[in-house]
Amino acid sequence: MTSFFAVTDNADILALQPRLTAEDPGVRRIALIDLADLEEPDGLLWLVERLTDDSAEDVRAEAARLLEAWEDAPVVEALCQALTDPSPAVRVAAAQSLSLLKSEAAGRVILPWTAHAETGVRTSAWRALRELRLAQAAPAAVAALDDADAGVRREAVGVLGWLKQLDALPALARLASADPDSEVRRAATGALGLASGADVLPALQRALQDSAWPVREEAATTLGKVGHPDAGPALIQALNDDYWQVRLRAARSLGRLRCVAALDALIETLGHRISNLRKEAALALGELNDRGAVAALQAAQDDGDPEVRKAVRIALSQLQ
């Protein structure tokens, strides 16, 4: 077992050496935790080496978890290398630590790994890049939308959504409508919310007719975010969706759009058997600023659900 302790004079690290070199992997693992608590650079070298070379997968996995707070390039590279470890536990721990990194410099180290031959490595690399908002990742993320693996496509969509890449909207619109994987379609539909114009409206309207209800739910939400007034008719129709989750998001978006044409449909929804729908309908009616809703809201003041009654009071106060 190779050791870095010969080049350190740190007394605390030297005191840990017998446990860090113990034959028992359980002892080595606990010693690594104590070593990480010291937050010493020499200890960092040991953690990287154990991640790379320890014979016990539990020790390698622990090293991967403990390296989550470090963003030095050698550490990030070691974590990326660990994505190819034969142990699933090590790969998961490395992917989790990479996903917690926040620096742009770390993102530049991770980016080349998005082209790795192994699907799991590409997926983890894209997931790690999602919140780093690394502008250099955009072209590769657009290319990854055509990856053969659905997980890779989904993570690439997430990166483009965080980057708010308007140039990617046509590709995202295509995925929202045509990708064979419903989770990719859902992610792409949500990412279209970064647009503010009508260009994505047809794609979102098609998504509102998707065979998978989570895609329809996402489309109903995103139409409210985009804020285009022409979304009203499709959202009104969605108030009759077979799934109440889609109806709820449609009601919320209609209120957000202040779609007066939805008045009658929302009043009807105010009598739905599901209380969450009644609550959203009440709140949406308040947003419409149309006194035609007053009578229906007054009749709902005695609703059996306190949350609905609260929503009704809020709506009536908006219509005073």
C-alpha positions as YAML, in Angstrom:
chain: A
units: angstrom
residues:
- id: 1
  name: MET
  ca: [0.00, 0.00, 0.00]
- id: 2
  name: THR
  ca: [1.58, 3.30, -1.13]
- id: 3
  name: SER
  ca: [1.59, 6.11, 1.40]
- id: 4
  name: PHE
  ca: [2.00, 9.88, 1.23]
- id: 5
  name: PHE
  ca: [2.86, 10.16, 4.92]
- id: 6
  name: ALA
  ca: [6.61, 10.07, 4.32]
- id: 7
  name: VAL
  ca: [6.40, 13.62, 2.95]
- id: 8
  name: THR
  ca: [4.32, 15.17, 5.73]
- id: 9
  name: ASP
  ca: [5.31, 16.50, 9.10]
- id: 10
  name: ASN
  ca: [1.74, 17.13, 10.25]
- id: 11
  name: ALA
  ca: [1.49, 15.53, 13.69]
- id: 12
  name: ASP
  ca: [-2.24, 14.86, 13.45]
- id: 13
  name: ILE
  ca: [-1.88, 13.05, 10.13]
- id: 14
  name: LEU
  ca: [1.11, 11.07, 11.37]
- id: 15
  name: ALA
  ca: [-0.93, 9.97, 14.39]
- id: 16
  name: LEU
  ca: [-3.54, 8.51, 12.04]
- id: 17
  name: GLN
  ca: [-0.99, 6.54, 10.00]
- id: 18
  name: PRO
  ca: [-1.33, 3.20, 11.87]
- id: 19
  name: ARG
  ca: [-5.10, 3.17, 11.28]
- id: 20
  name: LEU
  ca: [-4.85, 4.42, 7.70]
- id: 21
  name: THR
  ca: [-2.48, 1.56, 6.87]
- id: 22
  name: ALA
  ca: [-4.36, -1.10, 8.84]
- id: 23
  name: GLU
  ca: [-5.21, -4.40, 7.20]
- id: 24
  name: ASP
  ca: [-8.85, -4.09, 8.25]
- id: 25
  name: PRO
  ca: [-10.71, -2.00, 5.60]
- id: 26
  name: GLY
  ca: [-13.26, -0.93, 8.22]
- id: 27
  name: VAL
  ca: [-10.50, 0.66, 10.27]
- id: 28
  name: ARG
  ca: [-9.09, 2.36, 7.17]
- id: 29
  name: ARG
  ca: [-12.52, 3.74, 6.26]
- id: 30
  name: ILE
  ca: [-13.12, 5.30, 9.70]
- id: 31
  name: ALA
  ca: [-9.58, 6.68, 9.67]
- id: 32
  name: LEU
  ca: [-10.31, 8.40, 6.36]
- id: 33
  name: ILE
  ca: [-13.27, 10.16, 7.97]
- id: 34
  name: ASP
  ca: [-11.04, 11.39, 10.79]
- id: 35
  name: LEU
  ca: [-8.45, 12.46, 8.22]
- id: 36
  name: ALA
  ca: [-11.00, 14.46, 6.23]
- id: 37
  name: ASP
  ca: [-12.03, 16.28, 9.41]
- id: 38
  name: LEU
  ca: [-8.50, 17.70, 9.63]
- id: 39
  name: GLU
  ca: [-8.95, 19.45, 6.25]
- id: 40
  name: GLU
  ca: [-5.22, 19.33, 5.62]
- id: 41
  name: PRO
  ca: [-3.74, 19.35, 2.07]
- id: 42
  name: ASP
  ca: [-1.53, 16.34, 2.82]
- id: 43
  name: GLY
  ca: [-4.61, 14.45, 3.94]
- id: 44
  name: LEU
  ca: [-6.30, 15.35, 0.67]
- id: 45
  name: LEU
  ca: [-3.55, 13.55, -1.22]
- id: 46
  name: TRP
  ca: [-4.24, 10.43, 0.81]
- id: 47
  name: LEU
  ca: [-7.98, 10.62, 0.12]
- id: 48
  name: VAL
  ca: [-7.34, 10.84, -3.62]
- id: 49
  name: GLU
  ca: [-4.97, 7.90, -3.49]
- id: 50
  name: ARG
  ca: [-7.43, 5.74, -1.53]
- id: 51
  name: LEU
  ca: [-10.16, 6.57, -4.02]
- id: 52
  name: THR
  ca: [-7.90, 5.42, -6.81]
- id: 53
  name: ASP
  ca: [-6.03, 2.46, -5.36]
- id: 54
  name: ASP
  ca: [-7.61, 0.99, -2.22]
- id: 55
  name: SER
  ca: [-8.51, -2.65, -2.61]
- id: 56
  name: ALA
  ca: [-11.76, -2.31, -0.61]
- id: 57
  name: GLU
  ca: [-14.76, -0.79, -2.36]
- id: 58
  name: ASP
  ca: [-16.15, 0.53, 0.93]
- id: 59
  name: VAL
  ca: [-12.97, 2.53, 1.45]
- id: 60
  name: ARG
  ca: [-13.00, 3.87, -2.11]
- id: 61
  name: ALA
  ca: [-16.67, 4.83, -1.77]
- id: 62
  name: GLU
  ca: [-15.97, 6.62, 1.52]
- id: 63
  name: ALA
  ca: [-13.09, 8.51, -0.08]
- id: 64
  name: ALA
  ca: [-15.39, 9.58, -2.93]
- id: 65
  name: ARG
  ca: [-17.98, 10.87, -0.46]
- id: 66
  name: LEU
  ca: [-15.38, 12.72, 1.62]
- id: 67
  name: LEU
  ca: [-13.98, 14.50, -1.43]
- id: 68
  name: GLU
  ca: [-17.27, 16.33, -2.10]
- id: 69
  name: ALA
  ca: [-16.04, 19.56, -0.52]
- id: 70
  name: TRP
  ca: [-12.86, 19.83, -2.63]
- id: 71
  name: GLU
  ca: [-12.81, 21.47, -6.06]
- id: 72
  name: ASP
  ca: [-9.10, 21.25, -6.88]
- id: 73
  name: ALA
  ca: [-8.58, 19.97, -10.43]
- id: 74
  name: PRO
  ca: [-6.76, 16.76, -9.37]
- id: 75
  name: VAL
  ca: [-9.63, 15.90, -7.02]
- id: 76
  name: VAL
  ca: [-12.28, 16.52, -9.68]
- id: 77
  name: GLU
  ca: [-10.31, 14.44, -12.16]
- id: 78
  name: ALA
  ca: [-10.03, 11.60, -9.63]
- id: 79
  name: LEU
  ca: [-13.78, 11.71, -9.01]
- id: 80
  name: CYS
  ca: [-14.41, 11.59, -12.74]
- id: 81
  name: GLN
  ca: [-12.09, 8.60, -13.01]
- id: 82
  name: ALA
  ca: [-14.07, 6.96, -10.22]
- id: 83
  name: LEU
  ca: [-17.15, 7.04, -12.45]
- id: 84
  name: THR
  ca: [-15.57, 4.04, -14.19]
- id: 85
  name: ASP
  ca: [-14.90, 2.12, -10.95]
- id: 86
  name: PRO
  ca: [-16.07, -1.53, -11.05]
- id: 87
  name: SER
  ca: [-18.11, -0.96, -7.87]
- id: 88
  name: PRO
  ca: [-21.58, 0.60, -8.27]
- id: 89
  name: ALA
  ca: [-21.28, 2.07, -4.75]
- id: 90
  name: VAL
  ca: [-18.11, 3.93, -5.68]
- id: 91
  name: ARG
  ca: [-19.60, 5.19, -8.94]
- id: 92
  name: VAL
  ca: [-22.69, 6.49, -7.14]
- id: 93
  name: ALA
  ca: [-20.62, 8.20, -4.43]
- id: 94
  name: ALA
  ca: [-18.37, 9.83, -7.02]
- id: 95
  name: ALA
  ca: [-21.34, 11.04, -9.06]
- id: 96
  name: GLN
  ca: [-22.94, 12.50, -5.95]
- id: 97
  name: SER
  ca: [-19.77, 14.37, -4.99]
- id: 98
  name: LEU
  ca: [-19.38, 15.71, -8.50]
- id: 99
  name: SER
  ca: [-22.98, 16.94, -8.50]
- id: 100
  name: LEU
  ca: [-22.24, 19.09, -5.44]
- id: 101
  name: LEU
  ca: [-19.38, 21.02, -7.03]
- id: 102
  name: LYS
  ca: [-20.04, 24.71, -7.65]
- id: 103
  name: SER
  ca: [-16.99, 26.17, -9.39]
- id: 104
  name: GLU
  ca: [-16.64, 26.89, -13.09]
- id: 105
  name: ALA
  ca: [-13.10, 25.51, -12.96]
- id: 106
  name: ALA
  ca: [-14.48, 22.16, -11.80]
- id: 107
  name: GLY
  ca: [-16.90, 22.22, -14.72]
- id: 108
  name: ARG
  ca: [-14.06, 22.57, -17.20]
- id: 109
  name: VAL
  ca: [-12.48, 19.41, -15.79]
- id: 110
  name: ILE
  ca: [-15.77, 17.51, -15.96]
- id: 111
  name: LEU
  ca: [-16.80, 18.61, -19.48]
- id: 112
  name: PRO
  ca: [-14.54, 16.23, -21.46]
- id: 113
  name: TRP
  ca: [-16.08, 13.30, -19.59]
- id: 114
  name: THR
  ca: [-19.45, 13.99, -21.25]
- id: 115
  name: ALA
  ca: [-17.96, 12.34, -24.36]
- id: 116
  name: HIS
  ca: [-16.94, 9.14, -22.55]
- id: 117
  name: ALA
  ca: [-17.80, 5.83, -24.18]
- id: 118
  name: GLU
  ca: [-19.69, 4.57, -21.11]
- id: 119
  name: THR
  ca: [-23.30, 5.71, -20.80]
- id: 120
  name: GLY
  ca: [-23.20, 5.96, -17.01]
- id: 121
  name: VAL
  ca: [-20.16, 8.22, -17.12]
- id: 122
  name: ARG
  ca: [-21.76, 10.56, -19.64]
- id: 123
  name: THR
  ca: [-24.97, 10.71, -17.61]
- id: 124
  name: SER
  ca: [-23.12, 11.49, -14.37]
- id: 125
  name: ALA
  ca: [-20.94, 14.11, -16.04]
- id: 126
  name: TRP
  ca: [-23.94, 15.95, -17.45]
- id: 127
  name: ARG
  ca: [-25.71, 15.76, -14.11]
- id: 128
  name: ALA
  ca: [-22.67, 17.27, -12.41]
- id: 129
  name: LEU
  ca: [-22.57, 20.12, -14.93]
- id: 130
  name: ARG
  ca: [-26.24, 21.03, -14.58]
- id: 131
  name: GLU
  ca: [-26.01, 23.72, -11.89]
- id: 132
  name: LEU
  ca: [-22.50, 24.92, -12.76]
- id: 133
  name: ARG
  ca: [-23.89, 27.00, -15.66]
- id: 134
  name: LEU
  ca: [-20.75, 26.50, -17.69]
- id: 135
  name: ALA
  ca: [-21.30, 28.38, -20.95]
- id: 136
  name: GLN
  ca: [-18.72, 26.23, -22.74]
- id: 137
  name: ALA
  ca: [-20.94, 23.20, -22.13]
- id: 138
  name: ALA
  ca: [-23.79, 24.46, -24.33]
- id: 139
  name: PRO
  ca: [-22.62, 23.15, -27.76]
- id: 140
  name: ALA
  ca: [-21.85, 19.71, -26.35]
- id: 141
  name: ALA
  ca: [-25.19, 19.65, -24.52]
- id: 142
  name: VAL
  ca: [-27.07, 20.41, -27.73]
- id: 143
  name: ALA
  ca: [-25.20, 17.57, -29.44]
- id: 144
  name: ALA
  ca: [-26.04, 15.27, -26.52]
- id: 145
  name: LEU
  ca: [-29.74, 15.74, -27.22]
- id: 146
  name: ASP
  ca: [-29.20, 13.12, -29.95]
- id: 147
  name: ASP
  ca: [-27.47, 10.65, -27.61]
- id: 148
  name: ALA
  ca: [-28.72, 7.09, -27.88]
- id: 149
  name: ASP
  ca: [-29.34, 6.93, -24.13]
- id: 150
  name: ALA
  ca: [-32.43, 8.59, -22.66]
- id: 151
  name: GLY
  ca: [-30.69, 9.36, -19.36]
- id: 152
  name: VAL
  ca: [-27.96, 11.29, -21.15]
- id: 153
  name: ARG
  ca: [-30.51, 13.25, -23.19]
- id: 154
  name: ARG
  ca: [-32.47, 14.08, -20.05]
- id: 155
  name: GLU
  ca: [-29.40, 15.38, -18.20]
- id: 156
  name: ALA
  ca: [-28.29, 17.40, -21.24]
- id: 157
  name: VAL
  ca: [-31.73, 19.02, -21.33]
- id: 158
  name: GLY
  ca: [-31.22, 20.00, -17.69]
- id: 159
  name: VAL
  ca: [-27.90, 21.66, -18.49]
- id: 160
  name: LEU
  ca: [-29.45, 23.67, -21.32]
- id: 161
  name: GLY
  ca: [-32.34, 24.71, -19.09]
- id: 162
  name: TRP
  ca: [-29.99, 26.07, -16.43]
- id: 163
  name: LEU
  ca: [-27.95, 27.86, -19.10]
- id: 164
  name: LYS
  ca: [-31.12, 29.37, -20.60]
- id: 165
  name: GLN
  ca: [-29.85, 28.66, -24.09]
- id: 166
  name: LEU
  ca: [-32.35, 30.26, -26.45]
- id: 167
  name: ASP
  ca: [-30.46, 28.82, -29.42]
- id: 168
  name: ALA
  ca: [-31.38, 25.37, -28.14]
- id: 169
  name: LEU
  ca: [-35.14, 26.00, -28.24]
- id: 170
  name: PRO
  ca: [-35.76, 24.33, -31.63]
- id: 171
  name: ALA
  ca: [-33.98, 21.16, -30.50]
- id: 172
  name: LEU
  ca: [-35.79, 21.19, -27.17]
- id: 173
  name: ALA
  ca: [-39.13, 21.68, -28.92]
- id: 174
  name: ARG
  ca: [-38.36, 18.66, -31.09]
- id: 175
  name: LEU
  ca: [-37.61, 16.51, -28.06]
- id: 176
  name: ALA
  ca: [-40.72, 17.73, -26.23]
- id: 177
  name: SER
  ca: [-42.86, 16.37, -29.05]
- id: 178
  name: ALA
  ca: [-40.97, 13.45, -30.49]
- id: 179
  name: ASP
  ca: [-38.54, 11.86, -28.03]
- id: 180
  name: PRO
  ca: [-39.48, 8.22, -27.40]
- id: 181
  name: ASP
  ca: [-38.81, 8.55, -23.67]
- id: 182
  name: SER
  ca: [-41.56, 10.29, -21.68]
- id: 183
  name: GLU
  ca: [-39.13, 11.60, -19.05]
- id: 184
  name: VAL
  ca: [-37.04, 13.26, -21.76]
- id: 185
  name: ARG
  ca: [-40.20, 14.78, -23.24]
- id: 186
  name: ARG
  ca: [-41.19, 16.05, -19.79]
- id: 187
  name: ALA
  ca: [-37.75, 17.58, -19.15]
- id: 188
  name: ALA
  ca: [-37.66, 19.20, -22.59]
- id: 189
  name: THR
  ca: [-41.16, 20.58, -22.10]
- id: 190
  name: GLY
  ca: [-40.12, 22.19, -18.83]
- id: 191
  name: ALA
  ca: [-36.96, 23.61, -20.39]
- id: 192
  name: LEU
  ca: [-39.09, 25.44, -22.96]
- id: 193
  name: GLY
  ca: [-40.16, 27.71, -20.12]
- id: 194
  name: LEU
  ca: [-37.02, 29.77, -20.65]
- id: 195
  name: ALA
  ca: [-38.71, 31.23, -23.75]
- id: 196
  name: SER
  ca: [-40.97, 34.28, -23.59]
- id: 197
  name: GLY
  ca: [-42.30, 34.39, -27.14]
- id: 198
  name: ALA
  ca: [-44.76, 32.44, -29.23]
- id: 199
  name: ASP
  ca: [-42.14, 30.28, -30.96]
- id: 200
  name: VAL
  ca: [-42.53, 27.45, -28.47]
- id: 201
  name: LEU
  ca: [-46.31, 27.67, -28.21]
- id: 202
  name: PRO
  ca: [-47.04, 24.96, -30.82]
- id: 203
  name: ALA
  ca: [-44.64, 22.53, -29.13]
- id: 204
  name: LEU
  ca: [-46.23, 23.16, -25.73]
- id: 205
  name: GLN
  ca: [-49.72, 22.76, -27.13]
- id: 206
  name: ARG
  ca: [-48.70, 19.41, -28.59]
- id: 207
  name: ALA
  ca: [-47.15, 18.42, -25.26]
- id: 208
  name: LEU
  ca: [-50.47, 19.17, -23.60]
- id: 209
  name: GLN
  ca: [-51.87, 16.29, -25.67]
- id: 210
  name: ASP
  ca: [-49.04, 13.89, -24.85]
- id: 211
  name: SER
  ca: [-49.88, 10.27, -24.00]
- id: 212
  name: ALA
  ca: [-47.99, 10.56, -20.68]
- id: 213
  name: TRP
  ca: [-49.76, 12.65, -18.04]
- id: 214
  name: PRO
  ca: [-46.53, 13.98, -16.41]
- id: 215
  name: VAL
  ca: [-45.65, 15.54, -19.78]
- id: 216
  name: ARG
  ca: [-49.09, 17.13, -19.97]
- id: 217
  name: GLU
  ca: [-48.71, 18.39, -16.41]
- id: 218
  name: GLU
  ca: [-45.34, 19.94, -17.28]
- id: 219
  name: ALA
  ca: [-46.80, 21.51, -20.40]
- id: 220
  name: ALA
  ca: [-49.65, 23.08, -18.43]
- id: 221
  name: THR
  ca: [-47.15, 24.55, -15.97]
- id: 222
  name: THR
  ca: [-44.78, 25.80, -18.66]
- id: 223
  name: LEU
  ca: [-47.55, 27.49, -20.64]
- id: 224
  name: GLY
  ca: [-48.20, 29.65, -17.59]
- id: 225
  name: LYS
  ca: [-44.52, 30.52, -17.30]
- id: 226
  name: VAL
  ca: [-44.19, 31.45, -20.97]
- id: 227
  name: GLY
  ca: [-47.17, 33.73, -20.50]
- id: 228
  name: HIS
  ca: [-48.49, 33.87, -24.05]
- id: 229
  name: PRO
  ca: [-52.21, 34.80, -24.17]
- id: 230
  name: ASP
  ca: [-52.89, 32.35, -27.00]
- id: 231
  name: ALA
  ca: [-52.27, 29.50, -24.55]
- id: 232
  name: GLY
  ca: [-55.72, 30.02, -23.01]
- id: 233
  name: PRO
  ca: [-57.85, 27.69, -25.19]
- id: 234
  name: ALA
  ca: [-55.50, 24.71, -24.78]
- id: 235
  name: LEU
  ca: [-55.35, 25.22, -21.02]
- id: 236
  name: ILE
  ca: [-59.13, 25.49, -20.77]
- id: 237
  name: GLN
  ca: [-59.40, 22.18, -22.57]
- id: 238
  name: ALA
  ca: [-56.84, 20.73, -20.13]
- id: 239
  name: LEU
  ca: [-59.25, 21.43, -17.27]
- id: 240
  name: ASN
  ca: [-61.02, 18.27, -18.49]
- id: 241
  name: ASP
  ca: [-57.89, 16.12, -18.44]
- id: 242
  name: ASP
  ca: [-58.28, 12.61, -17.01]
- id: 243
  name: TYR
  ca: [-55.60, 13.40, -14.40]
- id: 244
  name: TRP
  ca: [-56.33, 15.92, -11.68]
- id: 245
  name: GLN
  ca: [-52.64, 16.90, -11.54]
- id: 246
  name: VAL
  ca: [-52.89, 18.23, -15.09]
- id: 247
  name: ARG
  ca: [-56.14, 20.04, -14.29]
- id: 248
  name: LEU
  ca: [-54.55, 21.66, -11.24]
- id: 249
  name: ARG
  ca: [-51.59, 23.03, -13.24]
- id: 250
  name: ALA
  ca: [-53.91, 24.21, -15.99]
- id: 251
  name: ALA
  ca: [-56.07, 26.12, -13.50]
- id: 252
  name: ARG
  ca: [-52.98, 27.71, -11.94]
- id: 253
  name: SER
  ca: [-51.64, 28.78, -15.34]
- id: 254
  name: LEU
  ca: [-55.01, 30.18, -16.43]
- id: 255
  name: GLY
  ca: [-54.99, 32.36, -13.33]
- id: 256
  name: ARG
  ca: [-51.44, 33.41, -14.02]
- id: 257
  name: LEU
  ca: [-52.43, 34.36, -17.58]
- id: 258
  name: ARG
  ca: [-55.57, 36.14, -16.30]
- id: 259
  name: CYS
  ca: [-57.49, 34.33, -19.01]
- id: 260
  name: VAL
  ca: [-61.02, 35.75, -18.69]
- id: 261
  name: ALA
  ca: [-62.25, 33.24, -21.27]
- id: 262
  name: ALA
  ca: [-61.68, 30.55, -18.65]
- id: 263
  name: LEU
  ca: [-64.24, 32.03, -16.23]
- id: 264
  name: ASP
  ca: [-67.01, 29.46, -16.77]
- id: 265
  name: ALA
  ca: [-64.62, 26.49, -16.84]
- id: 266
  name: LEU
  ca: [-62.96, 27.60, -13.61]
- id: 267
  name: ILE
  ca: [-66.32, 28.13, -11.94]
- id: 268
  name: GLU
  ca: [-67.23, 24.57, -12.89]
- id: 269
  name: THR
  ca: [-63.91, 23.35, -11.47]
- id: 270
  name: LEU
  ca: [-64.75, 25.14, -8.23]
- id: 271
  name: GLY
  ca: [-67.25, 22.33, -7.64]
- id: 272
  name: HIS
  ca: [-64.85, 19.45, -8.29]
- id: 273
  name: ARG
  ca: [-64.75, 16.62, -5.75]
- id: 274
  name: ILE
  ca: [-60.96, 17.02, -5.30]
- id: 275
  name: SER
  ca: [-60.29, 19.82, -2.84]
- id: 276
  name: ASN
  ca: [-56.89, 20.76, -4.31]
- id: 277
  name: LEU
  ca: [-58.61, 21.49, -7.60]
- id: 278
  name: ARG
  ca: [-61.28, 23.58, -5.91]
- id: 279
  name: LYS
  ca: [-58.56, 25.60, -4.15]
- id: 280
  name: GLU
  ca: [-56.64, 26.26, -7.38]
- id: 281
  name: ALA
  ca: [-59.84, 27.19, -9.20]
- id: 282
  name: ALA
  ca: [-60.71, 29.70, -6.48]
- id: 283
  name: LEU
  ca: [-57.26, 31.29, -6.58]
- id: 284
  name: ALA
  ca: [-57.36, 31.46, -10.37]
- id: 285
  name: LEU
  ca: [-60.78, 33.12, -10.31]
- id: 286
  name: GLY
  ca: [-59.37, 35.79, -8.05]
- id: 287
  name: GLU
  ca: [-56.55, 36.42, -10.52]
- id: 288
  name: LEU
  ca: [-59.00, 36.91, -13.41]
- id: 289
  name: ASN
  ca: [-60.27, 40.14, -11.83]
- id: 290
  name: ASP
  ca: [-63.74, 39.45, -13.26]
- id: 291
  name: ARG
  ca: [-66.69, 40.09, -10.96]
- id: 292
  name: GLY
  ca: [-68.60, 37.41, -12.80]
- id: 293
  name: ALA
  ca: [-66.90, 34.99, -10.39]
- id: 294
  name: VAL
  ca: [-68.23, 36.65, -7.22]
- id: 295
  name: ALA
  ca: [-71.47, 34.67, -6.88]
- id: 296
  name: ALA
  ca: [-69.75, 31.30, -7.34]
- id: 297
  name: LEU
  ca: [-67.01, 32.24, -4.87]
- id: 298
  name: GLN
  ca: [-69.54, 33.42, -2.30]
- id: 299
  name: ALA
  ca: [-71.36, 30.10, -2.62]
- id: 300
  name: ALA
  ca: [-68.07, 28.31, -1.94]
- id: 301
  name: GLN
  ca: [-67.36, 30.16, 1.31]
- id: 302
  name: ASP
  ca: [-68.73, 27.21, 3.30]
- id: 303
  name: ASP
  ca: [-66.58, 24.60, 1.55]
- id: 304
  name: GLY
  ca: [-65.73, 21.66, 3.77]
- id: 305
  name: ASP
  ca: [-61.96, 22.12, 3.26]
- id: 306
  name: PRO
  ca: [-60.34, 24.97, 5.23]
- id: 307
  name: GLU
  ca: [-57.71, 25.46, 2.53]
- id: 308
  name: VAL
  ca: [-60.42, 25.97, -0.07]
- id: 309
  name: ARG
  ca: [-62.23, 28.42, 2.20]
- id: 310
  name: LYS
  ca: [-58.99, 30.36, 2.63]
- id: 311
  name: ALA
  ca: [-58.46, 30.47, -1.14]
- id: 312
  name: VAL
  ca: [-62.04, 31.68, -1.61]
- id: 313
  name: ARG
  ca: [-61.49, 34.50, 0.88]
- id: 314
  name: ILE
  ca: [-58.32, 35.54, -0.93]
- id: 315
  name: ALA
  ca: [-60.09, 35.51, -4.28]
- id: 316
  name: LEU
  ca: [-63.05, 37.55, -3.01]
- id: 317
  name: SER
  ca: [-60.69, 40.13, -1.52]
- id: 318
  name: GLN
  ca: [-59.12, 40.55, -4.95]
- id: 319
  name: LEU
  ca: [-62.53, 41.19, -6.50]
- id: 320
  name: GLN
  ca: [-63.64, 43.89, -4.09]
...
